[in-house]
Amino acid sequence: MPAIGLPSTGGHDVRLDQRTAPRTVVYAFPRMGRPGAEPLVADWDAIPGARGCTPQACAFRDHHAQLRALGAEVYGLSTQDTAYQREAVERLHLPFALLSDAGKRLTGALRLPAFEAGGQTLLKRLTLVIREAQVEHVFYPVFPPDGHAAQVSAWLGAQAEWASYDHALSSRHEPRRRRCRSGEGALRRGGGHHGDDAVEHG
């Protein structure tokens, strides 16, 4: 991840290359609307992937505890400014911060897919899973938006199950490896005549 600080609705800049959680989930979305406000362009709902930002944010809100339990820190990301984003965080009671890439620095550095509407550059809907400052997985395209948080949660759960299985498998073979190493040492000490007995009882 590039060393870029992004303004957040939490009141401080966030560096995605310096997160301490096991994984960081960053879901990018075009723009959050406001109740009663006119859409950015008249045909907004006709733009593929444009609609659904509020349901997606609410889904990540509702799955937040589960995602945290799976070791993931969650952020939303758009090119809207922080003041606009903060209204959405407060209105929707989001338990995570939204990050602003209004300057398009992260968008340009990672070459994130975007589109133009109403004279603005908006991010297409995608999700990055970051682990140890590297992009581990990308969800793109994302559809439907309101079901995506559950999809991310299921993916994280599968990674946790695989890690647990791999650990159990490694632990099961470790005593045998120790016995083999012990036998090899006894073989070297005892010479060829007692080698078979040494391995058998090592």
trRosetta pair geometry for C-beta under 8 A, 3 or more apart (Angstrom, degrees):
i j d omega theta_ij theta_ji phi_ij phi_ji
1 16 4.8 -119 -179 104 153 98
1 17 3.9 -163 85 -77 107 85
1 130 6.1 20 -55 -138 133 133
1 133 5.0 -119 26 -167 100 69
1 134 7.0 -139 -21 -83 79 22
1 135 7.1 119 -69 -45 82 79
2 17 6.7 -131 86 -41 21 132
2 105 7.9 -139 104 147 142 93
2 106 6.8 -173 56 -117 120 68
2 109 4.2 -45 -16 164 158 153
2 110 7.1 -131 -1 -50 114 84
3 15 6.6 -4 -153 -149 60 118
3 17 5.5 -72 -91 44 58 149
4 15 7.1 156 75 -126 36 72
4 16 7.5 0 63 26 83 96
4 17 7.9 97 26 -2 59 112
4 105 5.1 174 -146 123 140 123
4 106 5.3 -170 87 -74 152 85
4 109 6.5 -167 -30 3 142 157
5 13 3.6 24 175 166 113 134
5 14 6.8 137 -155 58 64 28
5 15 5.4 -40 -93 -71 68 82
6 13 6.3 139 61 -158 29 75
6 14 5.2 -33 61 60 88 84
6 15 7.8 151 12 -82 76 33
6 16 7.3 29 6 -26 122 99
6 77 7.5 -26 174 -123 162 100
6 99 4.2 39 127 -171 135 113
6 100 6.3 170 178 60 91 51
6 101 6.0 -39 -129 -75 119 73
6 105 8.0 -161 -89 63 83 113
6 106 6.3 -13 -77 -29 122 137
7 13 5.9 -45 -86 -98 44 71
7 82 4.7 -82 130 -58 122 133
7 99 7.2 138 78 -156 45 61
7 100 4.7 -19 72 49 98 111
7 102 7.8 -14 40 14 122 108
8 11 7.1 -38 85 23 83 28
8 12 6.2 -9 47 68 108 51
8 13 6.8 141 1 -125 91 20
8 14 4.8 63 -42 -16 132 115
8 75 7.4 -77 -121 -137 119 119
8 82 7.1 83 121 -122 7 116
8 97 4.2 28 -180 162 117 139
8 98 6.9 156 -153 78 68 39
8 99 5.2 -34 -97 -97 82 67
8 100 7.3 -169 -85 7 31 80
9 82 6.0 174 -81 -161 61 87
9 85 5.2 -124 -65 114 117 108
9 86 4.6 163 -136 -92 105 73
9 89 4.7 149 148 -21 160 157
9 97 4.9 -178 53 -150 84 80
9 98 4.9 48 -10 43 123 81
10 14 7.5 77 42 -55 123 114
10 97 4.1 -56 -29 -91 103 137
14 75 6.8 173 122 -107 164 152
14 97 7.0 157 -43 94 146 142
14 99 5.8 -91 52 -103 129 118
15 18 4.1 35 95 23 118 112
15 19 7.6 -160 95 -43 68 66
16 19 6.3 -13 -154 -25 43 113
16 24 6.3 -172 -150 109 86 156
16 26 6.6 -15 -120 -53 137 146
16 75 7.9 -115 -95 38 104 152
16 106 7.7 73 14 -124 135 136
16 130 5.9 178 174 -52 104 177
16 133 7.7 128 127 -127 66 63
17 133 4.4 50 -152 -135 71 106
18 133 7.4 36 -59 -89 34 109
19 24 4.5 66 80 -56 173 136
19 73 6.0 -151 -165 50 131 145
19 130 6.8 96 36 101 137 124
19 133 7.7 165 34 -73 80 65
21 24 5.9 118 65 -70 115 75
21 71 6.4 152 176 171 92 67
21 72 6.6 89 146 -151 135 21
21 73 3.9 162 10 -21 159 110
22 71 3.8 -11 46 167 130 125
22 72 7.3 -69 72 -73 89 46
22 131 7.0 -10 158 -129 61 93
23 70 7.9 -33 47 122 125 89
23 71 5.7 80 21 115 92 94
23 72 4.6 -35 85 -103 101 78
23 73 7.3 -175 96 22 49 70
23 129 5.8 -11 -173 -173 120 92
23 130 6.7 144 -164 73 63 50
23 131 5.1 -30 -105 -85 80 88
23 136 7.1 -68 -127 28 108 145
23 156 6.9 -161 66 -121 155 112
24 72 6.8 139 -110 -160 18 73
24 73 4.8 -24 -113 65 74 98
24 74 7.8 172 -163 -79 59 23
24 75 7.0 6 -180 8 101 107
24 128 8.0 5 103 107 86 93
24 129 7.4 153 77 -160 48 45
24 130 4.2 -17 60 59 100 106
24 131 7.7 -177 21 -69 71 42
25 67 6.5 -74 19 -169 148 133
25 72 4.8 33 -15 178 110 127
25 73 7.0 -180 24 82 71 44
25 74 5.0 -16 69 -108 105 69
25 75 7.3 169 90 29 56 62
25 127 6.4 -6 -170 -175 88 111
25 128 7.5 161 -154 84 41 53
25 129 5.7 -14 -101 -105 70 71
25 130 7.8 -163 -70 20 24 77
25 152 5.9 81 -141 -179 143 142
25 156 7.9 -62 -65 -62 128 131
26 74 8.0 158 -83 -159 37 46
26 75 4.9 -11 -111 70 77 100
26 76 7.7 136 -160 -119 60 12
26 77 5.3 32 178 -19 102 128
26 99 7.3 -29 -141 28 111 136
26 127 6.8 163 85 -156 48 61
26 128 4.6 -4 58 56 101 99
26 130 6.7 35 -2 -11 109 115
27 56 6.9 -153 145 157 143 120
27 60 6.4 -144 22 -75 148 147
27 74 7.6 -2 2 -163 101 91
27 75 7.6 180 26 91 63 51
27 76 5.7 -32 70 -114 87 64
27 77 6.9 174 84 23 36 85
27 125 7.8 0 178 -162 89 77
27 126 7.7 -170 -152 100 55 35
27 127 4.4 -21 -105 -103 73 96
27 142 7.7 87 -152 -102 102 168
27 148 7.0 121 -132 121 137 135
27 152 7.7 -90 -72 -54 116 154
28 76 7.8 130 -99 -171 27 58
28 77 4.5 -40 -99 78 72 105
28 78 6.8 137 -159 -81 65 53
28 112 6.5 -166 -123 -171 175 141
28 123 4.4 -91 167 143 116 145
28 124 7.3 49 111 80 117 45
28 125 6.6 179 94 -137 74 33
28 126 5.1 6 50 57 112 73
28 127 7.0 -167 16 -82 71 41
28 128 7.5 52 -18 -6 104 94
29 32 7.2 64 105 -57 129 74
29 53 4.5 120 165 -125 136 99
29 56 6.1 168 -96 79 137 145
29 57 7.5 -77 -2 -55 166 92
29 76 6.4 -24 13 -166 114 104
29 77 7.4 138 18 71 66 54
29 78 5.5 -41 71 -79 74 107
29 123 6.7 72 74 82 16 109
29 125 5.6 21 -114 -107 59 84
29 145 7.6 71 -118 -139 114 128
30 49 7.4 132 -36 125 124 86
30 50 5.5 -24 19 -139 168 64
30 53 6.2 -111 53 -68 80 127
30 78 6.9 33 122 -133 16 110
30 115 7.7 -29 -115 50 114 103
30 117 7.7 23 -170 29 128 139
30 122 4.1 38 -154 162 82 127
30 123 6.0 -155 -95 66 42 60
30 124 7.1 14 -72 -105 88 27
30 125 6.8 -50 -25 -55 83 81
31 40 6.6 73 67 -43 153 138
31 53 6.4 -114 84 -42 33 169
31 78 5.9 126 -97 -171 48 140
31 79 7.6 -53 -80 55 90 79
31 80 5.5 112 -130 -53 86 118
31 120 7.6 46 -60 113 143 147
31 122 5.6 -71 -30 -128 101 126
32 53 5.1 -141 -95 126 56 133
32 54 6.4 100 -145 -72 84 76
32 57 6.9 25 -106 -31 117 149
32 78 6.9 -151 -13 -3 87 168
32 80 6.7 -81 28 7 88 163
32 84 7.3 160 62 144 103 96
32 85 6.8 108 26 -116 135 60
32 88 4.3 -3 143 -88 160 153
32 98 8.0 -53 -20 -125 140 161
33 37 6.2 -166 -175 67 84 112
33 39 6.8 -38 -113 -107 129 67
33 53 6.9 132 0 57 79 119
33 54 6.6 -65 46 -37 88 117
34 37 4.1 58 69 -1 96 132
34 87 6.8 -6 -103 121 116 136
34 88 7.8 -113 -87 -76 77 84
35 91 7.9 -165 -3 -172 110 150
39 42 6.9 128 73 -105 113 20
39 44 3.8 -126 173 1 138 145
39 45 7.4 -93 -105 -28 165 79
40 44 5.7 110 45 -91 81 124
40 117 5.6 75 112 128 132 110
40 118 4.1 -125 163 -3 97 153
40 120 6.8 -80 -162 31 139 130
41 44 5.3 141 63 -62 73 78
41 47 7.7 80 64 -34 124 128
41 117 5.3 -115 -7 -178 130 96
41 118 4.7 -150 -54 -56 93 97
43 46 4.3 -41 176 36 95 122
43 47 6.8 111 121 -37 85 82
44 47 6.0 -48 -162 12 38 112
44 50 5.5 -143 179 130 72 143
44 51 6.8 107 134 -67 91 90
44 117 7.2 88 -111 180 78 143
45 50 7.0 -143 -109 79 22 114
45 51 5.1 27 -123 -50 69 137
47 50 3.7 58 82 -24 108 136
47 51 7.8 134 62 -21 82 77
47 115 7.3 164 -173 113 127 152
47 117 6.4 -28 -85 -92 164 138
49 52 7.8 -77 -166 36 43 122
49 124 6.0 27 121 -153 149 86
49 125 5.1 -148 -176 15 111 113
49 141 6.6 -105 -95 -161 134 121
49 142 7.6 96 -141 62 110 77
49 143 7.2 -93 -102 -73 85 106
50 117 7.3 84 -117 -60 134 166
50 122 7.9 53 -124 110 90 149
51 145 7.9 -141 113 5 54 143
52 55 5.4 -58 -159 49 67 110
52 56 5.6 71 143 -29 86 105
52 125 7.6 -2 80 -84 116 156
52 144 6.8 -145 -138 -179 150 78
52 145 3.3 138 146 25 126 145
52 146 6.5 -118 -161 -32 103 81
53 56 5.7 -58 -148 37 29 113
53 57 6.4 30 155 -20 65 105
53 78 7.9 39 -145 -83 137 140
53 145 7.0 -81 -76 -173 28 158
54 57 5.7 -52 -146 35 33 110
54 58 6.4 30 156 -17 65 106
54 88 7.7 -133 -106 -147 83 113
54 92 7.0 -163 -152 -90 85 137
55 58 5.7 -57 -146 39 33 111
55 59 6.3 37 154 -24 66 104
55 145 5.7 107 84 100 100 107
55 146 3.8 -47 148 -81 118 108
56 59 5.6 -53 -150 32 32 113
56 60 6.7 28 154 -14 65 102
56 125 7.5 -148 -87 -140 168 127
56 142 7.8 61 -122 137 138 134
56 145 3.7 -73 -65 169 110 104
56 146 6.0 -111 -74 -78 52 46
56 148 6.0 9 -135 37 100 122
56 149 7.3 148 -165 -33 62 97
57 60 5.9 -56 -151 38 33 107
57 61 6.4 39 147 -23 64 105
57 76 6.3 2 -110 -88 95 152
57 88 6.8 -54 -178 162 174 119
57 92 5.7 32 120 142 124 167
57 94 6.1 -58 175 -91 106 125
58 61 5.2 -48 -149 33 36 119
58 62 6.3 33 154 -18 67 105
58 92 6.1 -119 -80 -163 80 119
58 146 7.4 -7 67 -128 98 93
59 62 5.8 -54 -145 38 32 108
59 63 6.2 12 159 -2 66 112
59 145 7.5 169 17 139 138 67
59 146 5.0 155 -48 -159 134 56
59 147 7.1 -122 -139 -70 159 14
59 148 6.6 112 98 52 146 71
59 149 3.9 -178 134 10 98 127
59 150 7.1 -77 -178 -19 118 82
60 63 6.0 -64 -137 51 31 99
60 64 6.3 63 153 -68 63 84
60 67 7.5 -5 -157 -13 75 154
60 74 6.0 168 180 -180 117 144
60 76 7.1 156 69 -68 161 102
60 94 7.7 23 91 -140 102 103
60 96 7.0 -68 137 34 116 135
60 148 8.0 -21 -60 88 91 94
60 149 4.5 -168 -81 -95 54 127
61 64 5.7 -25 -155 -25 29 118
61 92 6.5 -146 -49 147 154 104
61 93 6.8 92 -155 93 144 75
61 94 5.3 -107 -89 -118 110 62
61 95 6.2 122 -139 11 76 88
61 96 7.7 -146 -94 17 63 94
62 149 7.1 123 63 95 84 156
63 66 5.0 -61 -169 48 70 115
63 67 5.6 73 132 -28 90 103
63 149 4.0 166 26 150 144 121
63 150 6.4 -156 -86 -71 146 54
63 152 7.7 124 120 67 150 102
63 153 5.3 -115 -173 -52 132 136
64 67 5.7 -58 -145 38 31 110
64 68 6.2 31 157 -19 67 106
64 74 6.1 -113 -126 30 86 151
64 95 4.9 137 133 62 170 124
64 96 6.2 -166 -124 -28 127 110
65 68 5.8 -54 -148 37 30 111
65 69 6.4 33 152 -22 63 106
66 69 5.6 -53 -149 34 32 113
66 70 6.6 25 153 -13 63 107
66 153 5.3 22 119 -135 123 133
67 70 5.7 -61 -152 40 33 108
67 72 4.6 -68 171 69 89 117
67 74 5.6 55 114 -53 148 123
67 149 7.4 -82 -52 -168 128 94
67 152 6.9 13 -107 112 117 112
67 153 5.8 -97 -78 -94 78 89
67 156 6.8 100 -134 30 68 163
68 71 7.7 81 -179 -49 33 10
68 72 6.6 -103 -87 64 31 63
68 73 7.6 52 -109 -92 76 44
68 74 7.6 -80 -62 -7 79 105
70 153 6.7 161 -5 -145 154 68
70 156 4.1 84 149 134 145 129
70 157 6.1 -83 -112 -70 134 62
70 160 6.0 -115 -147 -40 89 138
71 156 7.3 -171 52 -173 85 121
71 160 7.5 148 13 -86 120 113
72 129 7.7 -61 -123 -136 123 94
72 152 7.8 -174 144 151 175 113
72 156 5.8 -76 -34 -114 132 153
73 96 7.9 143 177 -132 65 118
74 96 4.4 -66 92 -109 97 164
75 96 6.1 -144 -93 160 39 117
75 97 5.8 -20 -123 78 87 80
75 98 7.0 130 -173 -119 75 26
75 99 5.2 31 170 -16 127 113
76 85 7.8 179 92 -153 116 121
76 94 7.5 -47 -3 -169 131 155
76 96 6.9 122 -10 103 85 111
76 97 7.6 -145 34 113 78 42
76 98 4.3 -30 73 -113 105 80
76 99 6.8 180 87 20 49 71
77 98 7.2 173 -76 -165 26 68
77 99 4.7 -16 -103 65 76 103
77 101 6.2 32 -175 -10 99 115
77 106 7.5 -82 -164 91 136 147
77 123 6.9 13 115 28 92 171
78 85 6.8 167 51 -90 113 115
78 98 6.8 -13 19 -177 97 115
78 99 7.9 145 24 79 52 59
78 100 7.0 -26 74 -115 67 55
78 101 7.2 -161 107 33 22 87
78 122 7.4 -14 -162 -149 92 79
78 123 6.0 -140 -130 27 55 118
79 100 7.3 73 -153 -164 23 66
79 101 5.3 -56 -98 81 64 80
79 102 5.6 111 -176 -102 63 42
79 104 6.5 17 -124 -76 120 75
79 107 6.9 2 -81 -42 112 145
79 114 7.7 55 -31 -132 141 129
79 120 7.1 162 99 172 126 103
79 121 5.9 -87 148 93 175 78
79 122 5.9 -142 36 -114 122 45
79 123 6.0 150 -20 -22 99 92
80 84 4.5 -101 168 85 117 131
80 85 5.4 142 97 -55 113 89
80 100 6.4 -92 87 -122 53 95
80 102 6.8 -40 127 -82 13 95
81 84 5.2 93 61 10 75 103
81 85 7.1 -144 101 -4 37 93
81 100 5.7 41 -147 -146 30 146
81 102 5.0 30 -86 -75 67 148
82 85 5.5 -59 -145 41 35 112
82 86 6.1 42 156 -32 69 102
82 98 7.8 162 -130 92 62 95
82 100 4.7 -97 -61 -19 73 145
82 102 7.9 -89 -22 -18 70 128
83 86 5.8 -46 -146 24 29 115
83 87 7.4 36 154 -22 57 96
84 87 6.3 -51 -166 23 34 111
84 88 7.5 27 144 -11 62 104
85 88 5.7 -59 -161 36 43 111
85 89 6.4 44 146 -23 74 104
85 98 4.1 -143 -178 93 129 137
85 100 6.0 -143 -7 -69 143 100
86 89 5.4 -49 -147 33 38 115
86 90 6.4 32 157 -14 68 106
86 98 7.8 -146 -67 48 43 115
87 90 6.1 -61 -151 40 28 106
87 91 6.0 22 157 -15 66 114
88 91 5.8 -58 -137 42 29 107
88 92 5.7 2 172 5 67 117
88 94 7.2 27 126 -11 80 132
88 98 6.8 44 75 -23 117 157
89 92 6.7 -70 -135 51 17 91
89 94 4.6 -85 -138 44 67 114
89 97 7.2 -3 -111 -129 144 44
89 98 5.9 -138 -62 0 111 110
90 93 7.5 19 -174 -73 27 45
94 97 7.9 142 116 -80 118 16
94 98 7.2 52 95 -38 159 96
101 104 6.1 80 149 -94 95 27
101 105 6.5 -133 -154 42 89 69
101 106 4.7 -90 -119 41 132 107
101 107 5.4 130 143 -26 139 97
101 123 7.5 69 60 -50 128 128
104 107 4.4 -62 -156 52 69 122
104 108 5.3 72 143 -27 90 101
104 121 6.3 18 -88 90 129 143
105 108 6.1 -59 -150 37 23 105
105 109 6.2 19 156 -17 62 111
106 109 5.6 -55 -139 39 33 110
106 110 6.0 4 170 6 69 111
106 112 7.1 28 125 -9 80 131
107 110 6.9 -74 -143 51 18 88
107 111 7.8 54 163 -114 52 11
107 112 4.6 -87 -138 45 65 111
107 114 6.0 35 -165 -49 130 137
107 121 7.5 137 132 134 166 124
107 123 6.5 -133 -105 -88 118 100
108 111 7.1 17 -167 -75 30 48
110 135 7.9 111 -139 -53 124 144
112 123 5.9 -16 133 -132 128 103
112 124 7.6 -168 156 41 86 83
112 126 7.0 -160 -156 50 98 135
113 123 7.3 92 86 -162 59 64
113 124 4.2 -28 106 31 104 130
113 126 6.7 103 40 -23 106 137
113 140 7.2 130 18 -159 133 140
114 121 5.3 29 158 179 138 92
114 122 6.2 160 -161 82 88 35
114 123 5.3 -54 -103 -104 85 41
114 124 6.1 -145 -94 -13 27 81
115 121 7.7 164 83 -151 25 56
115 122 5.9 -26 65 64 73 88
115 124 6.1 81 -11 -65 100 91
116 119 7.5 5 -174 -113 98 11
116 120 7.0 158 -151 78 60 38
116 121 6.0 -33 -96 -96 70 59
116 122 7.5 141 -108 18 20 81
117 120 6.1 -28 71 60 65 86
117 122 5.8 -21 30 10 107 129
123 126 7.5 -105 164 27 106 92
124 140 7.6 74 113 -142 114 111
124 141 7.5 -70 157 -121 118 88
125 140 7.8 164 103 -119 59 76
125 141 6.8 61 80 -165 92 76
125 142 4.3 -105 132 51 108 116
125 143 7.8 106 90 -59 138 68
125 145 6.4 -89 -149 -97 156 102
126 138 6.4 -6 179 -173 115 95
126 139 6.2 166 -164 84 62 64
126 140 4.0 -2 -120 -86 109 107
126 141 7.2 -82 -86 -126 80 40
126 142 6.1 -177 -97 -20 33 112
127 138 7.1 156 81 -158 54 48
127 139 4.1 11 50 46 101 113
127 140 7.5 -172 29 -53 57 74
127 142 6.3 92 -12 -80 97 134
127 148 6.8 160 -30 169 140 126
127 152 6.2 -90 144 -86 162 125
128 135 5.5 -71 -157 -129 108 102
128 137 7.7 148 -161 83 43 53
128 138 5.9 -16 -104 -106 62 75
129 135 7.3 99 69 -163 52 61
129 136 4.9 -64 104 65 96 100
129 137 4.1 11 44 54 122 94
129 138 7.5 -142 19 -68 78 33
129 139 7.8 75 -22 -16 98 93
129 152 7.5 168 -75 -147 112 101
129 155 7.5 -124 -57 114 155 133
129 156 7.8 -174 -129 -79 137 91
130 133 6.9 8 177 -118 109 16
130 134 6.8 156 -155 76 70 31
130 135 5.9 -44 -100 -98 71 49
130 136 6.5 146 -129 4 16 90
131 134 6.1 -32 71 63 66 83
131 136 4.2 39 14 -43 112 134
135 138 6.4 20 170 -57 122 95
137 155 7.0 -167 125 162 163 142
139 142 5.6 64 131 -85 106 94
139 148 7.0 131 137 -157 151 109
139 151 6.9 116 -132 115 146 126
139 152 6.8 -86 -31 -82 154 89
139 155 7.9 -144 -71 -18 117 162
142 145 6.3 66 128 -98 107 62
142 148 5.0 18 -168 -104 112 140
143 148 7.9 25 -34 -68 7 105
144 147 4.8 71 65 17 90 106
144 148 7.3 -135 93 -37 46 83
145 148 5.7 -40 -155 -6 35 120
147 150 5.6 -54 -171 41 63 114
147 151 6.3 69 134 -27 80 103
148 151 5.2 -53 -151 34 42 116
148 152 6.4 41 153 -19 72 100
149 152 5.8 -51 -149 36 34 110
149 153 6.3 36 151 -20 64 107
150 153 5.5 -52 -146 37 33 115
150 154 6.3 36 154 -21 65 104
151 154 5.8 -53 -149 34 30 111
151 155 6.5 30 152 -19 63 105
152 155 5.7 -54 -150 35 33 112
152 156 6.4 31 153 -16 66 105
153 156 5.8 -55 -148 38 31 109
153 157 6.3 33 153 -21 64 107
154 157 5.6 -54 -148 36 31 114
154 158 6.5 34 153 -21 64 103
155 158 5.7 -53 -152 33 32 112
155 159 6.7 32 150 -19 64 103
156 159 5.6 -52 -151 33 35 112
156 160 6.5 36 151 -20 66 104
157 160 5.6 -53 -149 35 34 112
157 161 6.4 34 152 -19 66 104
158 161 5.7 -52 -147 36 34 111
158 162 6.3 33 154 -19 65 105
159 162 5.7 -55 -147 37 31 110
159 163 6.3 32 154 -20 65 106
160 163 5.8 -53 -146 36 30 111
160 164 6.4 31 154 -19 64 106
161 164 5.7 -55 -149 37 31 112
161 165 6.3 30 153 -18 65 106
162 165 5.7 -54 -147 37 32 111
162 166 6.2 32 155 -20 66 107
163 166 5.7 -53 -144 37 30 111
163 167 6.3 32 155 -20 64 106
164 167 5.8 -54 -148 35 29 111
164 168 6.4 28 154 -18 64 107
165 168 5.7 -55 -148 37 31 110
165 169 6.2 31 154 -20 65 107
166 169 5.7 -54 -147 36 30 112
166 170 6.3 30 154 -19 64 106
167 170 5.8 -55 -147 37 30 110
167 171 6.2 29 154 -19 65 108
168 171 5.7 -55 -146 37 30 111
168 172 6.3 34 154 -24 64 106
169 172 5.8 -54 -150 31 30 113
169 173 6.7 14 158 -7 63 108
170 173 6.2 -67 -151 43 30 101
170 174 6.3 46 152 -44 66 102
171 174 5.6 -40 -146 9 33 121
172 175 7.8 -59 180 23 30 96
173 176 5.5 -61 -162 42 54 113
173 177 6.1 56 144 -26 81 103
174 177 5.6 -54 -147 34 35 112
174 178 6.5 35 155 -20 67 102
175 178 5.5 -54 -149 35 35 112
175 179 6.4 36 152 -19 67 103
176 179 5.6 -51 -148 35 35 112
176 180 6.3 36 152 -20 65 103
177 180 5.6 -52 -149 35 33 112
177 181 6.4 32 153 -18 66 103
178 181 5.8 -53 -148 36 33 109
178 182 6.3 34 152 -20 65 106
179 182 5.6 -54 -148 37 32 112
179 183 6.2 33 153 -19 66 106
179 202 5.7 124 -179 113 73 86
180 183 5.6 -54 -148 37 31 112
180 184 6.3 34 154 -22 65 103
180 202 7.4 83 -113 107 18 132
181 184 5.7 -51 -149 33 33 112
181 185 6.6 34 152 -19 64 103
182 185 5.8 -55 -154 34 32 110
182 186 6.5 29 151 -16 66 105
182 202 4.5 165 104 177 92 98
183 186 5.6 -54 -147 37 35 109
183 187 6.2 39 153 -24 67 104
183 198 5.9 132 -157 133 70 81
183 199 4.2 68 -174 -123 130 56
183 200 8.0 117 -126 5 125 24
183 202 2.8 177 -80 50 77 165
184 187 5.6 -52 -149 33 32 115
184 188 6.6 30 153 -18 64 102
184 199 7.9 45 -64 -99 45 88
184 202 7.7 99 -3 -164 42 166
185 188 5.9 -54 -151 35 33 108
185 189 6.4 25 153 -14 66 108
185 202 7.8 140 49 -140 79 127
186 189 5.7 -59 -145 41 33 107
186 190 5.7 15 163 -8 71 117
186 198 3.6 -173 120 -167 113 115
186 199 7.4 -171 74 -60 114 42
186 201 7.8 -104 129 78 171 86
186 202 5.2 -155 20 -96 136 108
187 190 6.2 -63 -132 46 24 98
187 194 8.0 -165 -122 96 51 74
187 195 4.6 49 -138 -135 96 83
187 198 4.8 173 -71 90 61 140
187 199 6.2 25 -64 -55 117 87
187 202 7.9 -41 -30 -63 87 143
189 198 7.8 162 57 -129 87 148
190 193 7.4 -116 148 64 91 74
190 194 3.8 -86 160 75 130 119
190 195 6.6 176 88 -73 110 48
190 197 7.8 -107 144 70 164 98
190 198 5.0 -175 28 -61 146 138
191 194 6.3 70 64 28 75 88
191 195 7.1 -99 110 -51 38 87
192 195 5.2 -27 -148 -23 38 124
194 197 5.2 -57 -171 49 74 113
194 198 5.5 82 130 -34 87 102
195 198 5.6 -59 -148 33 30 113
195 199 6.5 24 159 -15 66 104
196 199 6.1 -56 -151 35 31 105
196 200 6.2 29 154 -19 65 111
197 200 5.6 -59 -145 38 32 112
197 201 6.1 0 167 6 69 112
198 201 6.7 -74 -143 51 22 88
198 202 5.8 43 156 -56 64 106
199 202 5.5 -40 -138 4 28 122
